[in-house]
Amino acid sequence: MSLARAADKAFKLALRVGGIRQSRLDLADVVEQLEQDWALFPLLHDDGSVGVTCIDAPSAIAFVEQQTLGRAGNASDSERKLTRTDKALALPFLEKFLRLFDGAWLDAPTAYWTRGYRAEDAVETRHLMVLLLDASEYRGFEMSSEIEGSDL
């Protein structure tokens, strides 16, 4: 629900979450799952730990279109690569999502591994993102969603 609320509150965008999958990953697994054409945002915690959040190109483009045009278009209309501006315009969604996600886990016994992260500006390449990570174990959340009223 945090994902859908963040899209609504940050962009007035109707987002339907199709599923969430949680997993434990080592660094090799994380690297394997990062796609070069995604918007890759480092997540920093006050304790020094680093994570990563990824937003796929169609979702990032929908956030940009909603902010600039007032509506999200058709995914097949745009096969372009994400720009720095696209990634920067997706950051408000991510920040809102992290705040709502934190609130949802407030009293959970596992809140220590989900709460307290803040997003930084997107990195340019998958390689640069990997350089920020260490060989720790990671907790992965894969969330599938679609934007209502579009083909994204």
N, C-alpha and C positions, 0 to 999 in steps of 0.2 A: 504494500500500500504506500510505502514511503516513496517509491519510484514514481507511481502515478500522481501522488500529491505534489511531488517536486515539479513534475512537468506542468501540472496545472498552476501551481503557485508562481513558478518562475516564468512561465511562458503562456499561460492560458491554453495549454495544449492537452487534448484528451488522449491519454496514453493507457493502453490496456496491457497489463502484465500477464504473459502467458504461462510462465513458469520460472521457478528459481531452483537452481541446483547448487549444493554446497559440496566442497571437496577439500582435501588436504593435498598440498602440492609442495614438491621440492623446487629448487631453483630451475632445474632443467625442465620441469613440467611448466613452470611459469613462462619461461623463454619460448617453449614450443607453442604455447597458446597465444602469444602476442602476435597480432597481425600488423604488418607494416603500414597498411592503409587506414588503420584506426587512429583515433585521437587518444594518445597515451598520456595520462596525467599521473605524476608522482603523488603519492599520499604520504605525508610526513606526520609523525607523532612526536609529542614533546619528549618522549623517552628515547628518541633517536631512531626508532624503527621506521622502515620505509616499505611502502606497498605501492601498488599500481592500480589505477582504474582505467578501463578502456571503454571508449564509446565508438561504435561502428560508424562508418561514413554516412549511411542513410539517416541515422538518428541525429548525428551532428548537423547534417544539412537541414533536417527538419527543424531543429532548434533555430538555425540561422534564418530560414525562410519564415518561420513564425514571427521572429523578431523584426525582420526587415519588410516582409510582404503582408504579414498578418494572417498567413495560412501556410500550411505545409503542403507541398506539391506531391507529385507522383514520383516514386523512386526510379522508375525507368526513364524519366525525363532527364536525369542527371547522372552521368558516369564520371564526373570530374573528381580529381583528387582534392582532399581537404587542404585548405590553406591555413596559415597562422591565424587569420581573422576568424575562420570557421571555428577553430579550436578555442579561441579566446571567447567567442560568443556562446560556446557550449559550457564554459566554466561556471556561469551563474546557476545553471541546472545542477551541475555536480555539487556545488557548494550547498545548495538548498537540499539536495538529496542527502548529503552527509549529515546535515543538521537534523533532518527528519528521521534518518536511520538511527542516529544517536539517541534521539528521544524514544524511539520504539523499543530500544534495547535497554533502557534505563535501569530496570530492576532485574534483568536477566542474569543468571549466574555466569554466563559466558560473555558478558558485556566487555570484559577486559580486552578481548581480542577484536572487538568491532568498534569500540568507541574512541573518540579523541583524535581522529585523523583529520587533517586538513589537506585540501587539494592545492597543488602548485600549478603554475602554468604548464601547458603541455610541452613535452619534449619533441624534438623534430623527428627522431628515428627510433626504431626498436633497439638498435645498438646502444644509443645513449640512455635509454630507459634501463636496459640490463646492467649498465655500468653503475647505476644507483642502488641496485639490489645486492643483497648478500646471500650467503648459502643457507639461510634460515629455512624453516618450514613455513609455508604460507597457507592461509585459509582462503579458498577461492569461492566466490559467489558468481554464478553465471545466471544472468537474468535475461529472459527473452520477452520482448514486448512489441507491440505495434501501435502505431499512431492512428487513432480513430479518424475516419473521414479521409484517409489517404491510402496509398498503396505501399507505404513505407513499412 
